[in-house]
Amino acid sequence: MRIISMLMIYTVFIAIYLFALVGVGVYKTRAVRNSEDFMVAGRTLPWYILVGTLLATWMGSGSLFSGAGLGYRNGLAGLWSSGGAWLGIALIYFIARRIRNFGRVTVPDIFEVRYGQLAAVLATITTVVAYLTIVSYQFRGGGKVLSMVSDGMISLEGGIVITAVFAITYTVLAGMFSVVYTDVVNGVLMTVGTLAALIYLIVRVGGLEEIALVAESAGKWSLFGNWAAERTGGISGPIIAISFFVPTLLLLMGDANMYQRIFSARDGGSARKAILFWIIGVIVLESAISMLGLAGSVAVEKGILPDLVGNSQAVVIAEAQAGGMEPTEAAMLTARQEGSESVIPAIAKHGGLPLAIGLLLVSTMMAIIVSTADSFLLIPATNLTRDVYQRYMNPGASERQVLLISRGLVLGLGLIAYLLVSQFKTVLNAAFTAYNIYGASLTPALLAAFFWKRATKEGAVASIITGATITLVWTYILPHWSGFKELHPFLQELTYPAAGLSVLALVAVSLLTPAPPREVWAQFFNDSDTVADD
């Protein structure tokens, strides 16, 4: 009875939280006077607001579900996936001033100025595809949370619809202004909620020594943990772990959300200061989520939580046997991943948390999901408005027309993201695909704009096409080839051929084509703390 009443309280609290977000969107609508306010918050954001919005945007369902699931299965070795972002943020710190001083609105703006219109169009297409995939699994994550904390009163499908409606609505209302200020609140919520739940669960399962003992006996206390079990076919743990490290690194260093927020900073100094505190927040929060997943696996061993993986695999076995077959190894692996990805909602539901900590944790889950969904929805809408509508369809569009189109695109793209929800079985699979589509296609040329004066427009186009093509072929075609499992492990893992060949294409084609003139690359190497004319 206590569990049922607590779940009702959780559900009502989440509803209040979601309506509060829409209220913020309505309030912040008054601050939106033109399209620049909608897209980059008028370039007025101080560093501390930037920290909150950068943290809340990066921490999405990929962290909440796949990050916690990796912690459940691999212990702290699961942080190989997160570690790529940590390195990426550290590297971005050194060019934050250059990015802000460039003073545009979107990543395709960078590509057009540096590499020409064709590269900008390809960048827009790639961003839309990758980011809508990311939005889709945020919606799925929200549905999963609502279904679990309501004990099935809200179905998975119903939860997905509810999450989508609220995320789309408040993004439509005020754009970047509503996103960044709710992100600050969400950033505080997710940090406090995660740490509070982690401390409570550590004490509940017997302390850190008990966790270390159980983790070591389950192979989770080594550098690469159980990463070898993340794939079928006998690929070694280090190869798999690093193949998750690299896409996260590439996505972070090319993330349009990050660039758009740096463009929103008051000046280059504010941008750089925000990056410094952002990396601290990300390391603390992602480590805590991974540790929460590990502590959750210990709670399963002690009977505090249900057998998440066992229950998930039991469903797969029953479905296969009902058809007169045995489950495949791949199906059992997917069930293992899907079951372990439910560990944080399971902690909220079955972990016996005090009400205050439980409310913090369910708020954290929705904050993580919604704050990422809105940001990854705003980016492609901004790209299509700026880089397609204003540039090619209606160059003389009024501010009112641009705002109307921006809001219409947020709504339309949100509906497309909702339709994509069913395309991936687990958050991990969706995240891995999206990270590679974007990271391998755009990040090499994007970084070269700020680091390598010799990069040419031909090299950039070759890099984008190569990265996107390899990602799609390795994801949707090669796995169905009978000889795929006979390839070298480095070729079976998408990351290595996609990123490697993309960089090779950029360098080789750039060196084979005429160098760009100084006036093209010079504006990307401004390290002063002055603000460019916007």
Phi, psi and omega per residue, in radians:
M1 nan -0.729 3.126
R2 -1.069 -0.717 -3.134
I3 -1.092 -0.757 -3.115
I4 -1.101 -0.792 -3.128
S5 -1.139 -0.642 3.117
M6 -1.160 -0.719 3.125
L7 -1.114 -0.624 3.066
M8 -1.105 -0.749 3.118
I9 -1.093 -0.765 3.099
Y10 -0.979 -0.836 -3.074
T11 -1.091 -0.785 3.125
V12 -1.116 -0.703 -3.125
F13 -1.124 -0.726 3.092
I14 -1.093 -0.703 3.119
A15 -1.071 -0.768 3.104
I16 -1.059 -0.751 3.138
Y17 -1.051 -0.809 -3.100
L18 -1.143 -0.720 3.102
F19 -1.168 -0.579 3.084
A20 -1.106 -0.663 3.092
L21 -1.052 -0.785 3.124
V22 -1.104 -0.657 3.092
G23 -1.050 -0.722 3.082
V24 -1.083 -0.742 3.128
G25 -1.055 -0.750 3.113
V26 -1.104 -0.777 -3.129
Y27 -1.097 -0.782 -3.074
K28 -1.310 -0.214 3.081
T29 -1.003 -0.545 -3.131
R30 -1.143 -0.400 -3.111
A31 -1.467 -0.180 -3.076
V32 -1.569 1.823 -3.134
R33 -1.784 -0.426 -3.114
N34 -2.673 3.140 -3.064
S35 -1.163 -0.550 3.131
E36 -1.186 -0.613 3.040
D37 -1.078 -0.742 -3.101
F38 -1.174 -0.655 -3.009
M39 -1.597 -0.712 -3.087
V40 -2.315 0.449 3.043
A41 0.924 0.593 3.078
G42 1.189 0.226 -3.117
R43 0.947 0.777 -3.064
T44 -2.134 0.165 -2.971
L45 -1.364 2.239 3.046
P46 -1.309 2.910 -3.015
W47 -1.093 -0.648 -3.064
Y48 -1.232 -0.547 3.033
I49 -1.216 -0.689 3.105
L50 -1.060 -0.706 3.131
V51 -1.020 -0.834 -3.120
G52 -1.075 -0.772 -3.087
T53 -1.290 -0.604 3.070
L54 -1.123 -0.761 -3.130
L55 -1.145 -0.847 -3.085
A56 -1.147 -0.604 -3.136
T57 -1.223 -0.752 -3.087
W58 -1.216 -0.621 -3.086
M59 -1.440 1.627 -3.124
G60 -2.052 -2.755 3.116
S61 -1.040 -0.494 3.098
G62 -1.043 -0.618 3.088
S63 -1.423 -0.820 -3.045
L64 -1.102 -0.733 -3.076
F65 -1.775 -1.039 -3.080
S66 -1.246 -0.646 3.111
G67 -1.122 -0.796 3.094
A68 -1.166 -0.651 3.112
G69 -1.128 -0.691 3.081
L70 -1.142 -0.651 3.065
G71 -1.122 -0.687 3.102
Y72 -1.069 -0.751 -3.039
R73 -1.537 -0.504 -2.997
N74 -2.138 -0.062 -3.031
G75 1.215 -2.684 -3.117
L76 -1.161 -0.249 3.034
A77 -1.119 -0.329 3.059
G78 -1.099 -0.291 -3.135
L79 -1.245 -0.070 3.004
W80 -0.968 -0.664 3.130
S81 -1.152 -0.729 -3.133
S82 -1.306 -0.547 -3.038
G83 -1.036 -0.487 3.097
G84 -1.048 -0.683 3.119
A85 -1.160 -0.663 -3.120
W86 -1.080 -0.781 3.100
L87 -1.137 -0.710 -3.133
G88 -1.059 -0.771 3.126
I89 -1.100 -0.719 3.133
A90 -1.048 -0.700 3.138
L91 -1.248 -0.671 3.137
I92 -1.111 -0.518 3.122
Y93 -0.909 -0.642 -3.045
F94 -1.355 -0.258 3.116
I95 -2.097 0.208 -3.105
A96 -1.028 -0.710 3.122
R97 -1.109 -0.740 -3.137
R98 -1.057 -0.733 -3.117
I99 -1.113 -0.855 -3.118
R100 -1.125 -0.716 -3.093
N101 -1.203 -0.376 3.043
F102 -1.124 -0.649 2.877
G103 1.210 0.635 3.067
R104 -1.831 -2.754 -3.044
V105 -2.053 -0.683 -3.023
T106 -2.250 2.866 3.043
V107 -1.117 -0.745 3.050
P108 -1.015 -0.463 3.006
D109 -1.012 -0.760 3.117
I110 -1.062 -0.820 -3.103
F111 -1.119 -0.667 -3.116
E112 -1.174 -0.810 -3.118
V113 -1.147 -0.714 -3.047
R114 -1.491 -0.650 -2.974
Y115 -2.185 -0.094 3.095
G116 1.772 3.046 -3.004
Q117 -1.164 -0.705 -3.109
L118 -1.061 -0.785 3.115
A119 -1.081 -0.665 3.138
A120 -1.142 -0.729 3.118
V121 -1.115 -0.781 3.116
L122 -1.097 -0.667 3.113
A123 -1.128 -0.689 3.117
T124 -1.112 -0.818 -3.133
I125 -1.062 -0.811 -3.126
T126 -1.086 -0.745 -3.140
T127 -1.091 -0.778 -3.127
V128 -1.064 -0.822 -3.120
V129 -1.094 -0.873 -3.087
A130 -1.163 -0.758 -3.038
Y131 -1.296 -0.561 3.063
L132 -1.197 -0.554 3.031
T133 -1.091 -0.754 3.126
I134 -1.133 -0.738 3.100
V135 -1.072 -0.697 -3.089
S136 -1.065 -0.699 -3.126
Y137 -1.434 -0.224 2.923
Q138 -1.197 -0.758 3.100
F139 -1.039 -0.760 3.126
R140 -1.104 -0.726 3.116
G141 -1.081 -0.729 3.098
G142 -1.098 -0.704 3.095
G143 -1.092 -0.687 3.137
K144 -1.128 -0.766 3.130
V145 -1.107 -0.849 -3.107
L146 -1.089 -0.692 3.134
S147 -1.140 -0.749 -3.097
M148 -1.250 -0.794 -3.066
V149 -1.295 -0.349 3.073
S150 -1.610 0.055 3.140
D151 1.011 0.665 3.067
G152 1.524 -0.075 3.079
M153 -1.080 -0.599 2.976
I154 -1.830 2.130 -3.140
S155 -1.240 2.872 3.081
L156 -0.992 -0.806 -3.121
E157 -1.110 -0.730 3.115
G158 -1.130 -0.684 3.109
G159 -1.131 -0.659 3.095
I160 -1.086 -0.780 3.139
V161 -1.094 -0.783 -3.134
I162 -1.064 -0.813 3.135
T163 -1.058 -0.789 -3.120
A164 -1.089 -0.787 -3.100
V165 -1.064 -0.820 -3.103
F166 -1.217 -0.740 -3.133
A167 -1.112 -0.764 -3.135
I168 -1.151 -0.785 -3.052
T169 -1.049 -0.866 -3.040
Y170 -1.382 -0.309 3.006
T171 -1.292 -0.681 3.100
V172 -1.047 -0.660 -2.989
L173 -1.132 -0.883 -3.010
A174 -2.345 0.102 3.055
G175 1.036 -2.345 -3.040
M176 -1.108 -0.561 3.129
F177 -1.093 -0.774 3.129
S178 -1.247 -0.623 -3.102
V179 -1.125 -0.889 -3.002
V180 -1.211 -0.646 -3.082
Y181 -1.351 -0.578 3.008
T182 -1.253 -0.530 3.097
D183 -1.068 -0.644 3.135
V184 -1.085 -0.817 3.096
V185 -1.087 -0.769 3.138
N186 -1.087 -0.667 3.134
G187 -1.094 -0.724 3.089
V188 -1.160 -0.782 3.141
L189 -1.005 -0.857 -3.051
M190 -1.182 -0.592 3.129
T191 -1.210 -0.894 -3.122
V192 -1.137 -0.773 -3.104
G193 -1.112 -0.764 -3.138
T194 -1.134 -0.814 -3.109
L195 -1.157 -0.679 3.131
A196 -1.127 -0.791 3.132
A197 -1.141 -0.672 -3.132
L198 -1.114 -0.833 -3.131
I199 -1.058 -0.766 3.141
Y200 -1.087 -0.788 -3.077
L201 -1.204 -0.649 3.089
I202 -1.008 -0.804 3.116
V203 -1.125 -0.704 -3.072
R204 -1.116 -0.640 -3.084
V205 -1.555 -0.036 3.059
G206 1.999 0.145 3.075
G207 1.688 3.021 -3.078
L208 -1.119 -0.622 3.140
E209 -1.101 -0.703 3.124
E210 -1.157 -0.714 3.101
I211 -1.087 -0.782 3.135
A212 -1.074 -0.692 -3.120
L213 -1.134 -0.838 -3.137
V214 -1.166 -0.731 -3.129
A215 -1.091 -0.734 -3.132
E216 -1.129 -0.702 -3.141
S217 -1.193 -0.405 3.141
A218 -1.704 0.159 3.105
G219 1.325 0.392 -3.058
K220 -1.825 0.173 -3.033
W221 -1.982 0.424 3.132
S222 -2.018 3.025 -3.059
L223 -1.036 -0.666 -3.100
F224 -1.995 0.162 3.018
G225 0.799 -2.305 3.132
N226 -1.839 0.542 -3.075
W227 -1.009 -0.536 -3.136
A228 -1.062 -0.412 -3.135
A229 -1.474 0.014 3.138
E230 -1.413 -0.145 3.136
R231 -2.382 2.708 2.938
T232 -1.561 2.783 3.050
G233 1.773 0.035 3.020
G234 1.327 0.432 3.084
I235 -1.273 2.456 -3.053
S236 -1.217 2.680 -3.137
G237 -0.994 -0.840 -3.135
P238 -1.022 -0.709 -3.140
I239 -1.094 -0.737 -3.128
I240 -1.221 -0.793 -3.105
A241 -1.043 -0.790 -3.127
I242 -1.215 -0.502 3.102
S243 -1.213 -0.296 3.004
F244 -1.599 -0.533 3.121
F245 -1.114 -0.803 -3.031
V246 -1.157 -0.827 3.128
P247 -1.059 -0.648 3.112
T248 -1.148 -0.705 3.072
L249 -1.042 -0.840 -3.088
L250 -1.188 -0.711 3.117
L251 -1.096 -0.801 -3.123
L252 -1.040 -0.824 -3.056
M253 -1.234 -0.293 3.099
G254 -1.976 0.067 -2.999
D255 -1.045 2.064 -3.117
A256 -1.116 -0.524 3.071
N257 -1.037 -0.774 -3.128
M258 -1.112 -0.808 -3.131
Y259 -1.092 -0.728 -3.119
Q260 -1.147 -0.603 3.101
R261 -1.279 -0.633 3.063
I262 -1.149 -0.671 3.046
F263 -1.067 -0.478 -3.103
S264 -1.416 -0.161 -3.077
A265 -1.196 2.706 3.109
R266 -1.090 -0.694 -3.124
D267 -2.812 3.088 -3.102
G268 -1.108 -0.615 3.128
G269 -1.134 -0.725 3.099
S270 -1.098 -0.697 3.132
A271 -1.088 -0.776 -3.095
R272 -1.176 -0.703 3.129
K273 -1.123 -0.696 3.120
A274 -1.099 -0.708 3.133
I275 -1.080 -0.706 -3.116
L276 -1.063 -0.814 -3.132
F277 -1.321 -0.467 3.101
W278 -1.082 -0.781 -3.099
I279 -1.106 -0.625 3.095
I280 -1.111 -0.811 -3.138
G281 -1.085 -0.738 -3.123
V282 -1.143 -0.777 -3.141
I283 -1.068 -0.803 -3.130
V284 -1.100 -0.838 -3.025
L285 -1.257 -0.747 3.140
E286 -1.204 -0.607 3.064
S287 -1.147 -0.699 3.128
A288 -1.140 -0.698 3.123
I289 -1.153 -0.744 3.098
S290 -1.087 -0.753 3.116
M291 -1.141 -0.611 3.093
L292 -1.134 -0.676 3.056
G293 -1.101 -0.761 3.117
L294 -1.105 -0.804 3.109
A295 -1.085 -0.590 3.081
G296 -1.113 -0.662 3.107
S297 -1.152 -0.600 3.072
V298 -1.205 -0.664 3.099
A299 -1.095 -0.581 3.058
V300 -1.145 -0.793 3.126
E301 -1.020 -0.571 -3.086
K302 -1.615 0.039 3.094
G303 1.402 0.147 3.111
I304 -1.297 -0.719 3.078
L305 -1.898 2.694 3.058
P306 -1.186 2.854 -3.142
D307 -1.306 1.560 -3.017
L308 -1.057 -0.850 -3.120
V309 -1.213 -0.800 -3.134
G310 -1.037 -0.742 3.131
N311 -1.154 -0.699 3.130
S312 -1.148 -0.746 3.132
Q313 -1.231 -0.529 3.111
A314 -1.098 -0.640 3.103
V315 -1.128 -0.758 3.127
V316 -1.100 -0.758 3.135
I317 -1.089 -0.791 -3.121
A318 -1.099 -0.726 3.140
E319 -1.145 -0.718 3.133
A320 -1.164 -0.779 -3.107
Q321 -1.199 -0.496 3.078
A322 -1.118 -0.453 3.091
G323 -1.676 0.182 3.111
G324 1.330 0.415 -3.114
M325 -2.243 3.014 3.000
E326 -1.836 2.547 -3.124
P327 -1.137 2.523 3.121
T328 -1.342 2.823 3.103
E329 -1.083 -0.674 -3.141
A330 -1.141 -0.695 3.135
A331 -1.142 -0.673 3.124
M332 -1.210 -0.620 3.095
L333 -1.132 -0.774 3.111
T334 -1.072 -0.725 3.121
A335 -1.118 -0.648 3.104
R336 -1.101 -0.772 3.130
Q337 -1.167 -0.779 -3.087
E338 -1.134 -0.724 3.130
G339 -1.115 -0.787 -3.108
S340 -1.226 -0.442 3.118
E341 -1.193 -0.227 -3.140
S342 -1.569 0.156 -2.959
V343 -1.118 -0.709 -3.101
I344 -1.242 -0.799 3.004
P345 -1.013 -0.608 3.116
A346 -1.153 -0.638 3.093
I347 -1.104 -0.732 3.110
A348 -1.115 -0.646 -3.047
K349 -1.452 -0.740 -2.991
H350 -2.023 -0.085 -2.985
G351 -1.385 -0.018 3.132
G352 1.154 0.549 -3.099
L353 -1.192 2.523 2.949
P354 -1.006 2.631 -3.031
L355 -0.955 -0.774 -3.095
A356 -1.074 -0.769 3.136
I357 -1.209 -0.662 3.101
G358 -1.069 -0.760 3.109
L359 -1.123 -0.699 3.074
L360 -1.062 -0.725 -3.084
L361 -1.218 -0.750 3.126
V362 -1.186 -0.590 3.050
S363 -1.134 -0.703 3.104
T364 -1.025 -0.803 -3.107
M365 -1.066 -0.811 -3.140
M366 -1.231 -0.604 3.105
A367 -1.095 -0.775 3.135
I368 -1.059 -0.759 -3.063
I369 -1.253 -0.914 -3.028
V370 -1.206 -0.667 -3.109
S371 -1.173 -0.465 3.069
T372 -1.451 -0.700 3.141
A373 -1.039 -0.791 -3.087
D374 -1.129 -0.720 -3.104
S375 -1.185 -0.773 -3.132
F376 -1.291 -0.202 3.025
L377 -1.513 -0.654 -3.115
L378 -1.190 -0.617 -3.079
I379 -1.069 -0.974 -3.138
P380 -1.111 -0.554 3.087
A381 -1.130 -0.737 3.092
T382 -1.118 -0.762 3.129
N383 -1.035 -0.841 -3.100
L384 -1.185 -0.608 3.113
T385 -1.180 -0.904 -3.082
R386 -1.273 -0.801 -2.892
D387 -1.697 -0.132 3.059
V388 -2.130 -1.063 -3.065
Y389 -1.097 -0.971 -3.091
Q390 -1.221 -0.571 -3.026
R391 -1.454 -0.668 -2.998
Y392 -2.052 -0.580 -3.011
M393 -1.628 -0.700 -3.086
N394 -2.614 1.270 -3.091
P395 -1.019 -0.464 -3.121
G396 -1.691 0.363 -3.081
A397 -1.052 2.442 3.088
S398 -1.313 2.877 3.109
E399 -1.034 -0.665 -3.139
R400 -1.119 -0.726 3.118
Q401 -1.141 -0.730 -3.128
V402 -1.119 -0.741 3.111
L403 -1.097 -0.737 -3.138
L404 -1.111 -0.763 3.118
I405 -1.129 -0.734 3.135
S406 -1.014 -0.823 -3.124
R407 -1.182 -0.675 3.104
G408 -1.117 -0.658 3.121
L409 -1.210 -0.661 3.064
V410 -1.008 -0.783 3.134
L411 -1.120 -0.852 -3.107
G412 -1.132 -0.765 3.139
L413 -1.187 -0.584 3.076
G414 -1.084 -0.695 3.107
L415 -1.163 -0.677 3.092
I416 -1.118 -0.752 3.109
A417 -1.041 -0.677 3.104
Y418 -1.074 -0.692 -3.139
L419 -1.221 -0.367 -3.139
L420 -1.458 -0.140 -3.017
V421 -0.948 -0.672 -3.026
S422 -1.416 0.010 -3.027
Q423 -1.367 -0.301 -3.106
F424 -2.262 2.459 -3.073
K425 -1.398 -0.546 -3.139
T426 -2.309 2.747 3.076
V427 -1.071 -0.664 -3.126
L428 -1.050 -0.789 -3.138
N429 -1.116 -0.762 3.141
A430 -1.128 -0.765 -3.132
A431 -1.104 -0.780 -3.108
F432 -1.065 -0.751 3.133
T433 -1.144 -0.838 -3.117
A434 -1.096 -0.743 -3.137
Y435 -1.060 -0.712 -3.128
N436 -1.277 -0.687 3.104
I437 -0.983 -0.858 -3.079
Y438 -1.358 -0.864 -3.039
G439 -1.108 -0.773 -3.112
A440 -1.313 -0.513 -3.069
S441 -1.450 -0.823 -2.971
L442 -1.817 -0.622 -2.976
T443 -1.071 -0.745 3.141
P444 -0.980 -0.839 -3.136
A445 -1.232 -0.610 3.137
L446 -1.115 -0.799 3.109
L447 -1.176 -0.642 3.131
A448 -1.069 -0.527 3.117
A449 -1.024 -0.592 -3.090
F450 -1.773 -0.233 -3.050
F451 -2.026 -0.479 -2.973
W452 -2.227 1.885 -3.087
K453 -1.181 -0.372 -3.045
R454 -1.470 -0.168 -3.118
A455 -1.072 2.367 -3.090
T456 -1.986 2.902 3.141
K457 -1.164 -0.600 3.103
E458 -1.151 -0.706 3.103
G459 -1.115 -0.704 3.136
A460 -1.120 -0.796 3.131
V461 -1.086 -0.758 3.119
A462 -1.075 -0.698 -3.139
S463 -1.142 -0.803 -3.130
I464 -1.080 -0.839 -3.109
I465 -1.121 -0.738 -3.139
T466 -1.105 -0.861 -3.122
G467 -1.054 -0.781 -3.125
A468 -1.175 -0.755 -3.114
T469 -1.115 -0.831 3.140
I470 -1.057 -0.745 -3.135
T471 -1.061 -0.814 -3.108
L472 -1.188 -0.718 3.135
V473 -1.141 -0.787 -3.110
W474 -1.219 -0.439 -3.110
T475 -1.513 -0.722 -2.960
Y476 -1.969 -0.257 -3.063
I477 -2.009 -1.001 -3.045
L478 -1.018 -0.663 -3.133
P479 -1.042 -0.337 3.134
H480 -1.574 -0.063 3.119
W481 -1.433 2.341 -3.051
S482 -1.100 -0.454 -3.102
G483 -1.622 0.099 -3.053
F484 -1.059 -0.739 -3.097
K485 -1.232 -0.191 3.118
E486 -1.540 -0.185 3.128
L487 -1.188 2.786 3.059
H488 -1.036 2.493 -3.127
P489 -0.887 -0.615 3.122
F490 -1.122 -0.501 3.136
L491 -1.508 -0.371 3.075
Q492 -1.309 -0.571 3.129
E493 -1.452 2.050 -3.041
L494 -0.909 -0.698 -3.003
T495 -0.936 -0.805 -3.003
Y496 -1.162 -0.901 3.112
P497 -1.189 -0.642 -3.088
A498 -1.155 -0.936 -3.118
A499 -1.234 -0.738 -3.094
G500 -1.091 -0.833 -3.113
L501 -1.251 -0.531 3.090
S502 -1.131 -0.801 3.101
V503 -1.129 -0.731 3.128
L504 -1.059 -0.751 3.128
A505 -1.107 -0.735 3.130
L506 -1.051 -0.862 -3.071
V507 -1.211 -0.850 -3.063
A508 -1.104 -0.857 -3.097
V509 -1.195 -0.642 3.107
S510 -1.086 -0.723 -3.129
L511 -1.260 -0.383 -3.138
L512 -1.596 -0.070 -3.124
T513 -2.114 2.791 -3.077
P514 -1.052 2.464 3.137
A515 -1.136 2.549 3.114
P516 -1.230 2.630 3.113
P517 -1.202 2.786 -3.087
R518 -0.997 -0.677 -3.082
E519 -1.131 -0.340 3.109
V520 -1.355 -0.818 -3.043
W521 -1.616 -0.321 -3.008
A522 -1.055 -0.658 -3.083
Q523 -1.216 -0.181 3.116
F524 -1.630 0.036 -3.091
F525 -2.154 0.563 3.119
N526 -1.556 1.848 -3.098
D527 -1.728 0.150 -3.132
S528 -1.301 2.970 3.127
D529 -1.773 0.429 3.075
T530 -1.583 2.723 -3.139
V531 -1.662 2.240 3.132
A532 -1.177 2.746 3.055
D533 -1.183 2.107 -3.089
D534 -1.649 nan nan
